[in-house]
Amino acid sequence: MAERPYIVGNWKMNGTRAMLSEARAIDRSSQRLMKVEVALAPPFTLIHAVHREVEQIGVGAQDCHSGTEGANTGDISASMVADAGAKFVILGHSERRQDHAETNALVRSKVESALEAGIRVILCCGESEETRDEGKAESFVARQLKGSLPESLDNADEVLTIAYEPIWAIGTGRTPTVEDISAMHRSIRALLVELYGEEMAAQVRILYGGSVNPDNAKELLAADEVGGALVGGASLTAESFLGIVLAAAEVQEQ
Ligand code: PGA
């Protein structure tokens, strides 16, 4: 695992102010686990409240618009989420790509806009079950990333994280084998070297996401080239999310 594992909770379309107590509990316990970097991406409506509630963990958004401001009813720009307290944004999640027809080109323009606004990006990628069954998972993910990543990158360790999330593993309770995850992460690393050079590529953490829970976290996080986890369902309660954070701390100490 990378120097300091990164465990990010994606609350998706879940959470009202009643859930702020979970964020507080996650924050307070994470203070004792300094070896793990912990973050939460609540819905837009809670970013500012979570930001005010926590001291230790990072707060981010789940999406942003590619523009900076203007006549875009219902949209939120990167500088707006930054103003609310977000330090990062998740972009290109498969639920956005599928439900909102987000193309690689659109995701790339969002990535560029977020970096310009000074917030970190967690860029998601991942194949469908059909693509994996056809043996084309790695080439699909490489194409997706080539189309979504910015042309150039400065300070990669501070600005970019990749999350590999096979679509068929999200919310299903199914996960790839650790060998398949490591093979995919190695292939993503090789692509980053091709695009940005050895030194820059080495600084980018590659997270795994898809049905990570307190029971499987240790095995998944110990896999070669896995720098942390992007967690959906199991991030909704402090108890289960902290189980994953604890697993990351244990793997780190091994
Ligand atoms: P899951 O979601 O942990 O509920 O499978 C992961 C994600 O979509 O980020």
Residues whose N, C-alpha, C, O or C-beta is under 5 A from the ligand:
A	BS01	PGA	N10 A169 I170 G171 T172 G209 G210 S211 V212 L230 V231 G232 G233 A234
